[in-house]
């Protein structure tokens, strides 16, 4: 996750937060501020390079094996693609919204559209948070609907003591 000015620690013993380094991708670097500063696009590319470096360090130095790389929206898709292609790790992307949604369908930014499309095309699986989002992904980005699974934003509890393989994110 992006590193903020304050260190982030988990209060759970089974969750380890690995910060990848400070970056200036507003609003992630300054969640309490309304000030926009720095070069946004360069900061996004820099953040992706930090993610790649941290994952590669974990693989080489600590022999960590990844079952999958899971990216949410456009922010880390470049890193996800790079890691998938270099290390052969399956890539899953979750799409919470598209640039078309965020732009209110008026003036979508091609820079975001290109990253989103590249990420979804190269992903092994795409998760959409609604049937509406899946429809947008198919119609606007040309992604095969069979590659897309709709998983609504929610939690499905399992019974106490039950064991299931879970994919946490």
VMD Tcl script that draws the C-alpha trace (Angstrom):
set ca {
  {0.00 0.00 0.00}
  {1.15 3.59 -0.42}
  {3.15 4.89 2.51}
  {1.82 8.01 4.15}
  {3.67 10.48 6.35}
  {2.55 8.32 9.30}
  {3.52 4.67 9.58}
  {0.67 2.18 9.23}
  {0.52 -0.93 11.37}
  {-2.03 -3.70 11.53}
  {-3.85 -4.45 14.75}
  {-4.40 -8.03 13.57}
  {-1.84 -10.80 14.00}
  {-2.72 -12.44 10.68}
  {-2.43 -9.27 8.58}
  {0.90 -7.79 7.58}
  {0.91 -4.38 5.92}
  {3.87 -3.82 3.63}
  {4.33 -0.19 2.70}
  {6.13 0.31 -0.58}
  {7.47 3.81 -0.07}
  {6.32 7.39 0.01}
  {4.90 8.90 -3.09}
  {2.99 12.02 -3.98}
  {-0.13 10.60 -5.61}
  {-2.88 12.86 -4.28}
  {-5.05 12.08 -2.35}
  {-3.25 8.91 -1.23}
  {-0.22 10.73 0.15}
  {-2.21 13.47 1.95}
  {-5.67 12.08 2.78}
  {-6.42 14.95 5.20}
  {-5.40 17.74 2.80}
  {-7.21 19.40 -0.07}
  {-3.96 20.71 -1.59}
  {-3.00 19.22 -4.95}
  {0.69 19.37 -5.69}
  {3.43 17.71 -7.67}
  {3.26 16.05 -11.05}
  {0.42 13.54 -10.81}
  {1.33 11.35 -13.80}
  {5.02 11.10 -12.85}
  {4.00 10.27 -9.28}
  {1.79 7.40 -10.50}
  {4.63 5.94 -12.59}
  {7.03 6.36 -9.67}
  {4.61 4.62 -7.31}
  {4.28 1.69 -9.74}
  {8.08 1.39 -9.86}
  {8.13 1.28 -6.02}
  {5.53 -1.52 -6.05}
  {7.56 -3.52 -8.59}
  {10.76 -3.05 -6.55}
  {9.11 -4.17 -3.30}
  {7.56 -7.28 -4.87}
  {10.84 -8.21 -6.58}
  {12.73 -7.68 -3.31}
  {10.26 -10.00 -1.55}
  {10.74 -12.64 -4.26}
  {14.55 -12.44 -4.49}
  {15.61 -11.56 -0.95}
  {12.92 -13.25 1.14}
  {11.88 -16.03 -1.26}
  {8.22 -15.02 -0.97}
  {6.00 -16.88 -3.42}
  {2.95 -15.06 -4.73}
  {-0.10 -17.01 -5.88}
  {-1.57 -13.97 -7.63}
  {-1.13 -10.25 -8.05}
  {-4.35 -8.34 -7.34}
  {-4.72 -4.73 -8.48}
  {-7.62 -2.38 -7.86}
  {-8.48 0.06 -10.62}
  {-5.80 1.97 -12.52}
  {-3.37 3.01 -9.76}
  {-1.22 -0.15 -9.72}
  {-2.09 -1.77 -13.05}
  {1.26 -0.92 -14.66}
  {3.05 -2.64 -11.77}
  {0.69 -5.63 -11.92}
  {1.28 -6.08 -15.65}
  {5.05 -5.82 -15.25}
  {5.14 -8.36 -12.40}
  {2.87 -10.77 -14.30}
  {5.00 -10.59 -17.44}
  {8.38 -10.88 -15.67}
  {7.50 -13.48 -13.02}
  {4.60 -15.38 -14.60}
  {2.29 -14.63 -11.66}
  {-1.42 -14.55 -12.53}
  {-2.94 -11.07 -12.53}
  {-6.41 -10.29 -11.19}
  {-7.81 -6.77 -11.46}
  {-10.81 -5.44 -9.59}
  {-12.66 -2.58 -11.22}
  {-14.58 -0.45 -8.74}
  {-15.26 2.23 -11.34}
  {-14.01 3.20 -14.77}
  {-12.80 6.52 -16.10}
  {-16.14 6.85 -17.88}
  {-17.97 6.64 -14.52}
  {-15.59 8.99 -12.75}
  {-15.86 11.55 -15.56}
  {-19.65 11.42 -15.52}
  {-19.50 10.23 -19.14}
  {-18.62 13.82 -20.19}
  {-14.85 14.17 -20.73}
  {-13.08 10.92 -19.84}
  {-9.29 11.17 -19.72}
  {-7.62 8.94 -22.32}
  {-4.57 8.41 -20.08}
  {-6.71 6.56 -17.51}
  {-8.69 4.72 -20.20}
  {-5.47 3.39 -21.79}
  {-4.14 2.11 -18.44}
  {-7.48 0.52 -17.54}
  {-7.81 -1.18 -20.92}
  {-4.23 -2.49 -20.90}
  {-4.66 -3.85 -17.37}
  {-7.95 -5.57 -18.13}
  {-6.68 -7.03 -21.42}
  {-3.57 -8.49 -19.77}
  {-5.31 -9.67 -16.60}
  {-6.11 -13.33 -16.20}
  {-9.38 -12.43 -14.49}
  {-11.35 -9.22 -14.08}
  {-13.63 -8.60 -11.12}
  {-16.36 -6.00 -11.55}
  {-18.24 -4.69 -8.52}
  {-21.60 -4.63 -10.33}
  {-23.35 -5.80 -13.46}
  {-23.37 -2.17 -14.62}
  {-19.57 -2.00 -14.30}
  {-19.25 -5.30 -16.18}
  {-21.39 -3.88 -19.00}
  {-19.16 -0.79 -19.23}
  {-16.02 -2.96 -19.27}
  {-17.41 -5.06 -22.13}
  {-18.87 -2.21 -24.19}
  {-16.24 0.52 -23.70}
  {-13.06 -1.54 -23.27}
  {-13.86 -4.58 -25.42}
  {-13.08 -7.10 -22.68}
  {-14.47 -10.62 -23.15}
  {-17.44 -10.99 -20.76}
  {-16.38 -14.58 -19.94}
  {-13.22 -13.16 -18.34}
  {-15.24 -10.96 -15.96}
  {-16.80 -12.05 -12.67}
  {-19.17 -9.78 -10.78}
  {-18.42 -9.66 -7.05}
  {-20.50 -7.05 -5.27}
  {-18.89 -5.01 -2.50}
  {-19.79 -7.10 0.54}
  {-18.66 -9.86 2.85}
  {-20.10 -13.35 2.97}
  {-19.50 -14.71 6.51}
  {-18.51 -18.32 6.98}
  {-19.51 -20.42 9.98}
  {-17.31 -20.50 13.07}
  {-14.65 -23.17 12.67}
  {-15.24 -23.57 8.92}
  {-12.19 -23.73 6.74}
  {-12.26 -22.43 3.23}
  {-9.64 -21.11 0.90}
  {-10.15 -17.38 0.86}
  {-8.72 -14.72 -1.42}
  {-8.35 -11.66 0.78}
  {-7.87 -8.16 -0.54}
}
mol new
graphics top color blue
foreach p $ca { graphics top sphere $p radius 0.5 }
foreach p [lrange $ca 0 end-1] q [lrange $ca 1 end] { graphics top cylinder $p $q radius 0.2 }
display resetview
